[in-house]
Amino acid sequence: MKKIGLIGGTGPESTLMYYRELNRRIDALTGQRQMPEIAIESVDFRRVWSYVEDGRYEVLSDYLAMEARNLQKAGAEVIALTAATMHIVYDEVCRKSGVPLVSIPKAVAREALAKGYHKVGLLGTIFTMEQAYMKNDLLAAGIKVSVPNEADRLLIANRILTELELGIVKESTLSEFQAILKKMQAEQGIEAVVLGCTELPLLLNPDNCPVPCLDSVGIHLNELIRLATEDDGLN
């Protein structure tokens, strides 16, 4: 099995999710015979978030590329970012590091296409909802992408940053998100929603989401596991 490398800390809650689920799922997949070797480079969340907010993408990509190289030096062969927002510099990180990272947007687009969706909603940080990096692969696959209106985008972004990033999950926030998704379904005709922030699965899941949800964490984990175990005859 290939060693997995994670660029984590962006934020800590999703990093914990990745670590826990990789161990749990691979343990189950191998019949409790094997668990993965995982290396984690945990970055300074406050630092990277300030780079994103200030548009300092060159500095951000330098920082993340250094972490990708560190993981490669540590023997990791399957390497990924654990935050969708950090994909804002995905291409530059791959180019600068020389490390082919496993992309969240590409994995999500393949899953949406396989499920036959024609129009999906996208929730995430303000950058994920307003910029193109989580949308391009979906659009290239012929899938239309809708985002909430401006007021709802600001509410979602605030709840992610001040609650979910800190592991705080509130019923009131769930109700707000459910109402937004019902509105998007009625007004924009979305068939499903992409949970485009890796903390969103803390709040939304198939049991409480008013539309089918494409969990970017779960989808990404499946791709990491496939790549890590593909030479072991488990796929």
Secondary structure as UniProt FT lines:
FT   STRAND          4..8
FT   HELIX           12..29
FT   TURN            30..31
FT   STRAND          38..42
FT   HELIX           45..53
FT   TURN            54..55
FT   HELIX           57..73
FT   TURN            74..75
FT   STRAND          78..81
FT   HELIX           85..89
FT   HELIX           90..97
FT   HELIX           104..114
FT   TURN            115..116
FT   STRAND          119..123
FT   HELIX           126..130
FT   TURN            133..135
FT   HELIX           136..140
FT   TURN            141..142
FT   STRAND          144..146
FT   HELIX           150..162
FT   HELIX           164..166
FT   HELIX           171..188
FT   STRAND          192..195
FT   TURN            198..199
FT   HELIX           200..202
FT   TURN            206..208
FT   STRAND          213..215
FT   HELIX           216..229
FT   HELIX           230..232
//
